[in-house]
Amino acid sequence: MKALRCLRPIDSAPVARQRLQTLLAYERRSISQTDLVASLREDILTVVGLYAAVKPCKVHIKMDRDAMGSRLAVDIEISNRPRAAAVAPA
């Protein structure tokens, strides 16, 4: 009897479902991380731009996640020129 079990087709639906759920969870996490980094980038550019001349192309943000937590690394190239004074509306 045990020999006949080997000849029976294996139901692959549960395995495929689990793989799809894993893939979707990974995609959701990577998309939300990208949105978070984009939002952080805009906020950082706004705040640093108040105090120094910063080109958006010179700002690099990297976010890493591991079992211990998340790590955010920000690399900003700031020019030696002073920031232009803001003109107050009349």
PyMOL commands that place a pseudoatom at each C-alpha (Angstrom):
pseudoatom trace, name=CA, resn=MET, resi=1, chain=A, elem=C, hetatm=0, pos=[0.000, 0.000, 0.000]
pseudoatom trace, name=CA, resn=LYS, resi=2, chain=A, elem=C, hetatm=0, pos=[2.752, 2.478, 0.841]
pseudoatom trace, name=CA, resn=ALA, resi=3, chain=A, elem=C, hetatm=0, pos=[4.284, 1.940, -2.591]
pseudoatom trace, name=CA, resn=LEU, resi=4, chain=A, elem=C, hetatm=0, pos=[1.060, 3.051, -4.268]
pseudoatom trace, name=CA, resn=ARG, resi=5, chain=A, elem=C, hetatm=0, pos=[1.078, 6.384, -2.375]
pseudoatom trace, name=CA, resn=CYS, resi=6, chain=A, elem=C, hetatm=0, pos=[4.211, 7.395, -4.297]
pseudoatom trace, name=CA, resn=LEU, resi=7, chain=A, elem=C, hetatm=0, pos=[2.321, 7.076, -7.593]
pseudoatom trace, name=CA, resn=ARG, resi=8, chain=A, elem=C, hetatm=0, pos=[-0.510, 9.362, -6.489]
pseudoatom trace, name=CA, resn=PRO, resi=9, chain=A, elem=C, hetatm=0, pos=[-0.286, 12.972, -7.849]
pseudoatom trace, name=CA, resn=ILE, resi=10, chain=A, elem=C, hetatm=0, pos=[0.725, 15.568, -5.278]
pseudoatom trace, name=CA, resn=ASP, resi=11, chain=A, elem=C, hetatm=0, pos=[-1.677, 18.458, -4.660]
pseudoatom trace, name=CA, resn=SER, resi=12, chain=A, elem=C, hetatm=0, pos=[0.446, 21.512, -5.441]
pseudoatom trace, name=CA, resn=ALA, resi=13, chain=A, elem=C, hetatm=0, pos=[-2.209, 24.158, -4.715]
pseudoatom trace, name=CA, resn=PRO, resi=14, chain=A, elem=C, hetatm=0, pos=[-1.289, 24.670, -1.014]
pseudoatom trace, name=CA, resn=VAL, resi=15, chain=A, elem=C, hetatm=0, pos=[2.399, 24.993, -1.909]
pseudoatom trace, name=CA, resn=ALA, resi=16, chain=A, elem=C, hetatm=0, pos=[1.652, 27.482, -4.701]
pseudoatom trace, name=CA, resn=ARG, resi=17, chain=A, elem=C, hetatm=0, pos=[-0.655, 29.476, -2.402]
pseudoatom trace, name=CA, resn=GLN, resi=18, chain=A, elem=C, hetatm=0, pos=[2.034, 29.706, 0.282]
pseudoatom trace, name=CA, resn=ARG, resi=19, chain=A, elem=C, hetatm=0, pos=[4.640, 30.824, -2.252]
pseudoatom trace, name=CA, resn=LEU, resi=20, chain=A, elem=C, hetatm=0, pos=[2.296, 33.487, -3.624]
pseudoatom trace, name=CA, resn=GLN, resi=21, chain=A, elem=C, hetatm=0, pos=[1.530, 34.786, -0.115]
pseudoatom trace, name=CA, resn=THR, resi=22, chain=A, elem=C, hetatm=0, pos=[5.247, 34.993, 0.640]
pseudoatom trace, name=CA, resn=LEU, resi=23, chain=A, elem=C, hetatm=0, pos=[5.898, 36.877, -2.609]
pseudoatom trace, name=CA, resn=LEU, resi=24, chain=A, elem=C, hetatm=0, pos=[3.043, 39.317, -1.976]
pseudoatom trace, name=CA, resn=ALA, resi=25, chain=A, elem=C, hetatm=0, pos=[4.227, 40.007, 1.574]
pseudoatom trace, name=CA, resn=TYR, resi=26, chain=A, elem=C, hetatm=0, pos=[7.727, 40.719, 0.266]
pseudoatom trace, name=CA, resn=GLU, resi=27, chain=A, elem=C, hetatm=0, pos=[6.376, 43.060, -2.435]
pseudoatom trace, name=CA, resn=ARG, resi=28, chain=A, elem=C, hetatm=0, pos=[4.198, 44.954, 0.046]
pseudoatom trace, name=CA, resn=ARG, resi=29, chain=A, elem=C, hetatm=0, pos=[7.133, 45.441, 2.388]
pseudoatom trace, name=CA, resn=SER, resi=30, chain=A, elem=C, hetatm=0, pos=[9.472, 46.680, -0.358]
pseudoatom trace, name=CA, resn=ILE, resi=31, chain=A, elem=C, hetatm=0, pos=[6.829, 49.074, -1.755]
pseudoatom trace, name=CA, resn=SER, resi=32, chain=A, elem=C, hetatm=0, pos=[6.065, 50.576, 1.655]
pseudoatom trace, name=CA, resn=GLN, resi=33, chain=A, elem=C, hetatm=0, pos=[9.785, 50.934, 2.355]
pseudoatom trace, name=CA, resn=THR, resi=34, chain=A, elem=C, hetatm=0, pos=[10.234, 52.806, -0.939]
pseudoatom trace, name=CA, resn=ASP, resi=35, chain=A, elem=C, hetatm=0, pos=[7.355, 55.143, -0.108]
pseudoatom trace, name=CA, resn=LEU, resi=36, chain=A, elem=C, hetatm=0, pos=[8.800, 55.785, 3.344]
pseudoatom trace, name=CA, resn=VAL, resi=37, chain=A, elem=C, hetatm=0, pos=[12.259, 56.582, 1.957]
pseudoatom trace, name=CA, resn=ALA, resi=38, chain=A, elem=C, hetatm=0, pos=[10.745, 58.944, -0.632]
pseudoatom trace, name=CA, resn=SER, resi=39, chain=A, elem=C, hetatm=0, pos=[8.776, 60.770, 2.069]
pseudoatom trace, name=CA, resn=LEU, resi=40, chain=A, elem=C, hetatm=0, pos=[11.801, 60.988, 4.336]
pseudoatom trace, name=CA, resn=ARG, resi=41, chain=A, elem=C, hetatm=0, pos=[13.904, 62.305, 1.446]
pseudoatom trace, name=CA, resn=GLU, resi=42, chain=A, elem=C, hetatm=0, pos=[11.443, 65.138, 0.768]
pseudoatom trace, name=CA, resn=ASP, resi=43, chain=A, elem=C, hetatm=0, pos=[11.249, 66.072, 4.446]
pseudoatom trace, name=CA, resn=ILE, resi=44, chain=A, elem=C, hetatm=0, pos=[15.026, 66.008, 4.851]
pseudoatom trace, name=CA, resn=LEU, resi=45, chain=A, elem=C, hetatm=0, pos=[15.508, 68.180, 1.744]
pseudoatom trace, name=CA, resn=THR, resi=46, chain=A, elem=C, hetatm=0, pos=[12.987, 70.695, 3.075]
pseudoatom trace, name=CA, resn=VAL, resi=47, chain=A, elem=C, hetatm=0, pos=[14.545, 70.983, 6.520]
pseudoatom trace, name=CA, resn=VAL, resi=48, chain=A, elem=C, hetatm=0, pos=[18.201, 71.000, 5.460]
pseudoatom trace, name=CA, resn=GLY, resi=49, chain=A, elem=C, hetatm=0, pos=[17.336, 73.440, 2.656]
pseudoatom trace, name=CA, resn=LEU, resi=50, chain=A, elem=C, hetatm=0, pos=[16.312, 75.976, 5.293]
pseudoatom trace, name=CA, resn=TYR, resi=51, chain=A, elem=C, hetatm=0, pos=[19.895, 76.156, 6.580]
pseudoatom trace, name=CA, resn=ALA, resi=52, chain=A, elem=C, hetatm=0, pos=[22.177, 75.213, 3.685]
pseudoatom trace, name=CA, resn=ALA, resi=53, chain=A, elem=C, hetatm=0, pos=[22.272, 75.128, -0.111]
pseudoatom trace, name=CA, resn=VAL, resi=54, chain=A, elem=C, hetatm=0, pos=[21.538, 71.520, -1.070]
pseudoatom trace, name=CA, resn=LYS, resi=55, chain=A, elem=C, hetatm=0, pos=[21.052, 70.001, -4.509]
pseudoatom trace, name=CA, resn=PRO, resi=56, chain=A, elem=C, hetatm=0, pos=[18.456, 67.192, -4.488]
pseudoatom trace, name=CA, resn=CYS, resi=57, chain=A, elem=C, hetatm=0, pos=[20.708, 65.031, -6.659]
pseudoatom trace, name=CA, resn=LYS, resi=58, chain=A, elem=C, hetatm=0, pos=[23.398, 65.202, -3.929]
pseudoatom trace, name=CA, resn=VAL, resi=59, chain=A, elem=C, hetatm=0, pos=[21.205, 63.586, -1.253]
pseudoatom trace, name=CA, resn=HIS, resi=60, chain=A, elem=C, hetatm=0, pos=[21.441, 59.801, -0.887]
pseudoatom trace, name=CA, resn=ILE, resi=61, chain=A, elem=C, hetatm=0, pos=[19.230, 57.904, 1.549]
pseudoatom trace, name=CA, resn=LYS, resi=62, chain=A, elem=C, hetatm=0, pos=[19.479, 54.209, 2.323]
pseudoatom trace, name=CA, resn=MET, resi=63, chain=A, elem=C, hetatm=0, pos=[17.277, 52.179, 4.644]
pseudoatom trace, name=CA, resn=ASP, resi=64, chain=A, elem=C, hetatm=0, pos=[18.231, 48.716, 5.865]
pseudoatom trace, name=CA, resn=ARG, resi=65, chain=A, elem=C, hetatm=0, pos=[16.109, 46.367, 7.940]
pseudoatom trace, name=CA, resn=ASP, resi=66, chain=A, elem=C, hetatm=0, pos=[17.195, 43.339, 9.908]
pseudoatom trace, name=CA, resn=ALA, resi=67, chain=A, elem=C, hetatm=0, pos=[15.996, 41.341, 12.892]
pseudoatom trace, name=CA, resn=MET, resi=68, chain=A, elem=C, hetatm=0, pos=[17.273, 43.966, 15.350]
pseudoatom trace, name=CA, resn=GLY, resi=69, chain=A, elem=C, hetatm=0, pos=[15.496, 46.931, 13.709]
pseudoatom trace, name=CA, resn=SER, resi=70, chain=A, elem=C, hetatm=0, pos=[15.808, 49.499, 10.931]
pseudoatom trace, name=CA, resn=ARG, resi=71, chain=A, elem=C, hetatm=0, pos=[18.770, 51.674, 10.011]
pseudoatom trace, name=CA, resn=LEU, resi=72, chain=A, elem=C, hetatm=0, pos=[18.559, 54.932, 8.047]
pseudoatom trace, name=CA, resn=ALA, resi=73, chain=A, elem=C, hetatm=0, pos=[21.719, 56.300, 6.442]
pseudoatom trace, name=CA, resn=VAL, resi=74, chain=A, elem=C, hetatm=0, pos=[21.658, 59.809, 4.973]
pseudoatom trace, name=CA, resn=ASP, resi=75, chain=A, elem=C, hetatm=0, pos=[24.533, 61.219, 2.911]
pseudoatom trace, name=CA, resn=ILE, resi=76, chain=A, elem=C, hetatm=0, pos=[24.150, 64.921, 2.021]
pseudoatom trace, name=CA, resn=GLU, resi=77, chain=A, elem=C, hetatm=0, pos=[26.678, 66.928, 0.059]
pseudoatom trace, name=CA, resn=ILE, resi=78, chain=A, elem=C, hetatm=0, pos=[26.423, 70.533, 1.251]
pseudoatom trace, name=CA, resn=SER, resi=79, chain=A, elem=C, hetatm=0, pos=[28.009, 73.288, -0.820]
pseudoatom trace, name=CA, resn=ASN, resi=80, chain=A, elem=C, hetatm=0, pos=[30.340, 75.866, 0.711]
pseudoatom trace, name=CA, resn=ARG, resi=81, chain=A, elem=C, hetatm=0, pos=[28.212, 78.685, -0.675]
pseudoatom trace, name=CA, resn=PRO, resi=82, chain=A, elem=C, hetatm=0, pos=[25.822, 80.265, 1.792]
pseudoatom trace, name=CA, resn=ARG, resi=83, chain=A, elem=C, hetatm=0, pos=[22.148, 79.701, 1.199]
pseudoatom trace, name=CA, resn=ALA, resi=84, chain=A, elem=C, hetatm=0, pos=[20.412, 82.559, -0.622]
pseudoatom trace, name=CA, resn=ALA, resi=85, chain=A, elem=C, hetatm=0, pos=[18.341, 84.677, 1.752]
pseudoatom trace, name=CA, resn=ALA, resi=86, chain=A, elem=C, hetatm=0, pos=[14.630, 84.093, 1.468]
pseudoatom trace, name=CA, resn=VAL, resi=87, chain=A, elem=C, hetatm=0, pos=[12.615, 87.034, 0.257]
pseudoatom trace, name=CA, resn=ALA, resi=88, chain=A, elem=C, hetatm=0, pos=[9.636, 87.801, 2.457]
pseudoatom trace, name=CA, resn=PRO, resi=89, chain=A, elem=C, hetatm=0, pos=[6.333, 88.344, 0.612]
pseudoatom trace, name=CA, resn=ALA, resi=90, chain=A, elem=C, hetatm=0, pos=[5.179, 91.970, 0.509]
for i in range(1, 90): cmd.bond("trace and resi %d" % i, "trace and resi %d" % (i + 1))
show_as sticks, trace
zoom trace
